[in-house]
Amino acid sequence: MNAAALFPRLIQARLAEAMADTPVVLLAGPRQAGKTTLVRQVADKGLHYLTLDDELTLLSATADPVGMIRHLDRAVIDEIQRAPGLLLAIKKSVDEDRRAGRFLLTGSANLMALPRVADSLAGRMETLTLLPLSQSEIEGRTLNWLDGLFSGQLPQPGSETRTDNLVQRVLQGGYPEMLLRTTPRRRVAWARQYLDAIIARDVRELSGIEKLDQLPRFLRALAHTAGQVCNYTQLGAQVGLDGKTAARYMSVFEQMYLLKRVDPWAGNRLKRVVKAPKLQFLDSGLLAMLLNLTEEEIQKNRARFGHVLETFVYAELLKHTTTAQADYHLMYYRDADKVEVDIVIENAAGQLVGVEVKASATVTEADLRGLRKLAGLAGDSFSRGVILYDGDETLPLGDRICAAPLSTLWGQ
């Protein structure tokens, strides 16, 4: 059985809603996250299925996009980024026939970053994002941590959610194929092959970059800055890239859903804020492979685990934003005095939740510094601060601040 088929996806209901009232729906996300498995289930309900990973289909799509679309009534088109010219043909078709659910597309690159794409289907297409599996999906749970917290519920540990296997969860990440590998060595082998394949084919197709030998070195260098504010031009120079090339590579990695630049939060009364974005990878398993981080090394040196754990938590919360009832934006806070909050979450009403990530089972007074600073700056907009730690109990820590087990992300 396909690995992705073993795990029900929480976005499936959202996908069905979009198909019911929108002519074109795009399911975007990284390769091997489970997009094809999900859309093939929809295709079984009467949609013609085409994949542009098939070379003959791709040839038809690029040689005669209008002719291909003209003969389709309702269809799934997989990996649409390989032939973006199809989007204009789809626009023409849906302008003539605006029935809902006509085209379900998948893309392993952020199509909104491609020229003319955003405008071509404006008002006709809804985009949903499918990231690798969340821990909630792995555990078969449906509660959304963000919706619960912003509605006033304190994160509470479940009855079977101890974090004894936290390190294993972080190192294996959320790609379905990684979860089916039974040993760390086999998971690392899959992750290495996955990144090699993306760089060898998808990056070249998407960006036209021919000399790919510098990409893996730059990606590994970026891995060492995960969770940190970094000058990526300077980092590029260390591996032999000029500023323009480093910026281009960064954009390509973002388009491929490998990493994301996270903006700083700034309130109106905030003046001494660090303006540079912070880098986060979107899968802790891939990040751990790039860092050569193993369970044995973490047992010897827990310090290296911290940034990878923060990436894990950021990715989990980002996945929750894709299936939440409300809209949320993830940022970070850091000022010139190096007071910081790992993750700042803002809802559409401007309310804030600050999240600090701790790799240990103890919480100290110093761990509250960033959240208290954020609370003071945000005032009434500050809803709650949460320190996620490797413990078992949810405990109050003063005005609107609490400590909660990391396991509440998947086990309430």
N, C-alpha and C positions, 0 to 999 in steps of 0.2 A: 504494500500500500504506500502511496505517496505520504512522505513524512508529515507534510502540512495538513493532510486530511485527518490526522489523528487528533487535531486540536480544533474545537469549535472557535470561530472568531467573533469577537464581540461587535465588530463593525458590520456584520452581516445584516442586522436589522436596519442600520443606517443606509446600507447599500440598497436594500429593498425599497425603503422610503424614497430615495432619490430616483430610482428607476420608475417609480409610480407617477412622478409628476415632472420629470426633466428629460428632454430629448437625448442629451448626451451625458454620460457619467464616466468620469475618469477615476480609476483606482490606481493611485501612484504609490511608489515605494521601492525599496531596494530589491534587486534580484534575490530569489530564494526565500523571500519573506512569506510566501503563500498566496500571492495574487492570482496566479494561474489556477491553482486548486479551487479558490473561491469563485472565480468567474466561470470556470467550467461547470460548477454546480448550477449557476444561473443559466449557462448555455444549454444545459439539459432540459430547460423549461421552454424551449422553442426558439432560441437565438442561434443563428449560424455562427460557428466558431472558426476564426482564422488566427494564425499566429505568424507574425513577421520574423520569427526565428526560423521559419521554413524559407529556404532560399528562393524557391519558385514563387511563393506568395509575395515575398519581398520584392522580387523582380517585377511582378505585376503591379504592385503598389507604387513602385517608383517610376515605372515606364508609363503607366496609364492609370493614375489615381482616380480620375473622374469615372473612367470605365469600370473600375473595380467597385466603386461605391454605388454607381447607377444600378447595379444588379443586386444590391443588398436591400432587403426590407428591414430586418432587425438583425443585428450582428454583434458578436463579441470580437474585438480586434486586440490581440495580445501584443505587447511590446511596441506600441505605436511610435515611440521615439525613434525607431529605426527608419521610419518613413513619415516624417512630420508633414510632408506635402499632402498626405491623406486628409489632414485636418481641414484644409480649404475645401476639398471635395465633400467632406462630411458637412461643413457649414452650408454649402450649396444645397445639399440633399435635405437637411433639416429645415432650411428656410422654405422649401417647397412642401415639406410634410413635417409638421411640428408635433407629431404624436410623442407621448412620453415613452421612455425606455427603448428608443430605436437603436442607440449605439452604446455599448459598454466597452470602454477602452481600458487597457492597462499600460503603464509606463514605468520603466525602471530608471528613468531620469526625470528630474523636475522640469516638465514641459513649459511651465510658466516662465522659466528662465531663457527659453529659446526665442529668438526674434519672431515677431508677428503672431506667435501662438496665442498669447494672452488676449489679443484683440480679436482674433479670428472667430472664437467661439464665445465671446462675452455674452452673457444672458442666455446662452443655450446649453452651457455645460456646467455641471457641478463636479468639483474635485474632492475626493476622499483620499486619505492617506492610510496605507496599511504598512506598518512597521513590523519588525520581527515580533515574535510572541511576547506578550507581557507575562509576568509571573502569575497574574490573575487567570489568564487564559490557560497557562500550563497547569494550574491547580483546578481549573474548571469553575472558577468563581466569577461573579458578574458585578460586584459592588465597585463603584467608581470612587477612588480615594479623594479626588478633587471635589466632586459634587458633594460628597459627604462632609468634607471639612468646611467648605464655604456655606453649607447649610447649617453649620453650628455643631455638628457631631464631632466629638473627640475621637481620634483613631484608637480603636480598642483591639487588643490582640485576640485572635480566635483561640479555639481550644486545641488546635493541632498545628500551630504556626511558629514553633520555636525556630530560632535562627541558627541552629546547630550546623546546617548545611549552607550557610550564607556564602562562604568562600566558593563552594562548588557552583552555586547559582550564578555568582558574579563571573566566574571564569568560563562558564559554558554559554552565557548570553542567551539570546532568544531566537536564533535561527533554528527552524525545525530540524534540519539535518544535523546540526551540532548536538541537539538534544538526543538524537538517536545513536550517536557515537558513544560506545560504552566505556572508553578509556580517554584520559586526557591526551595521550599521544595521538589517538585517532581524531579527536576534536581539533587539535592543533593542525593536523595534516589537512583536514577539510578547510579550515579557515585560511590556511596559506594558499591552497589551490583556488579558493573562492576569490581572494584578492588578486591573485595572478591572472585569473580569467577575466575579471572586470577590467583590469589595466590593459590586458592584451587586446581585448575586443571593444568593450563598451566605451572606454575613455577615448580610444582612437576614433571611433565612429562619432562620438558626441562632439569632440573638440577639434578633430583634425590634427592632434598632436602626433607626430611621427616618432620623435626620439623619446622613447618611453623609459629609458634606463634610469633617469633621474627621479621618476615618480615614486618608485618604492622607497628610495632613500629619503625623499622629502616626507612621505607618509609616516615613516618610522620616526623621523625627527619630530613631526607634529604629535605623534603619540606621546612623546615625552613631555609635551606641554598641555596634555589633556587636563581640563579643570583649572587652567591658569590663564591669566592675562599675558599675552605674548605679542611681540613685534614679529609678524610672520615674514616681513621683508628681510629682517636681520637673520631670522632662522633659515630662510631660503639661501641667503648668501653663504651660510655655513656649509651648505651642501652643493654650492656652485651655481645657484640660480640668481638671476637678476630680479629686481623688484617686480617688474611687469610679469615675468614668467611665474614667479611665486604666487602672485595674485591670481593669475589665470588657473594655476593648478589648484589653488584653494577653492575657486569657484567650481571647478570640475568635480572635486571631491564632494562638495556640498550638493551639486546636482545629482550625484550618484547616491545620495543618502548615506554616505560614510561618516560624515561629520557635520557639525553645525556651529556657526559663530553665534554666540549668545550676547545680546545687547545688555548694557548696564541699565538698572532702574534709576531714574532721576525724578525727584519730586520738585515742585516749584520752589521750595525753600532750600533745596539742596544745591550747594555751590562747589564743594570740594570733592567732586566725584571723579573717579577714573573713567575716561571716555572710551577706552579701547574695549573691543569685544573679548569675550572669553571663549575658548575652544572646548567643545564637547564632542566626543564620538557618540554615535547612535547605537553602538552595541559593545557592551563590555567584554564579550568573548573575543571579538576581533581586536579590540584594544589590548587585551591581555596577551594575545598571540604576538602582536607587534612589539610588545614590551618584553617578550620572553618570560612572562610572569607565571609561576607555577604555584601550586598549593604548598609544596615543600618550601619554596622561597618565602612565601607569606608567613609560614610558621616560624621561620628564622628571623624575618625582618618585616614586621607588621606595617612599618612606615610606608612602604611602596604600595600597600593595598589601598591607602586612603583615596588617592586620586581616581583609581579604577572604580572604587565603591561609589564615589560621587558621580562618575559617568553612568554607572548602573542605575542609580536613583534618578538622575536626570532623564535617562532614557525611559524608565518606567513612568515617570510623570508625563513625559511627552506622549507616550502611548495612551495614557489616560485622557489627555486632551483630545485625542482623535475619536474617542467614543463617549465623551462626557455630554451631558445634557446642555451645559452652558459653554461659553467660549472663554478660554484661558490663554494667557500669554506668559511664557517662562523667560525670566531675566535673571540677573544676579546683582548684588550690591557690593561695592568696594570703594572706599574713599581714600584720600591722600594719606591718611594716617594708617592705612592698611587694615582698617576695621571692615569686615566683610560678612556677607550672608551668601551661602552657596547658591541657593535658588530662591528667587522672588517670583511669586505667582500672582498675576493680576487678572481679575475678572472684568467683564464688560462695564461694570458699574464703578470700576476704579478701586475696589477693595483689594487689599494685599494680604497674602500669606507668605511668611518667610520660612524657609526650610534649611536647617543646618544638618550636615551628614557627619556622623561619628562612627569610626570603625571599631571603637571600643565599647565595653559594657558599662562604662562609668561616664557620668556627666559632671563637669566641674563648673564652678562659678565663671571661669573665663570663657566657657562655651556659650554663655548667655550674652556676651558683649555685643556681638553683631546684631542679634535680634532686638536687644533693647535699644540700640542706636537706630535701627530701622523703625521701630515702634515710635520713638520720639520724633523722627523726621516725618513719618507718614500721618501721625496723629489719629484722627477718627477713621482714616482709611485703612489703618492696620487692623486686620481681623484677628489674626492669630500667628504666633510663632511656634514652630515645631522642631525639636531636635530629634532626628531619627537616629537611634543608637542600637547597638547590638545587645539589647536586653529583652526582658519579658513583660515589663509593666508600663502602662501609661500613667505618668505622674505629673501633677501640676508643679510649675516652677515660677509662680508669680503671675502678675497681671497679664492675661492673654497669652501666656507662654507655657508649653508643656513639653515633656519628653515622651516619645512613643517608640515602640519597637519597630525596627525596619520591616519586620514581618507583617506589620499592618498594611503595607503596600499591596499585599496579596492575600492576607488571611483573615480579614475581619468577618 
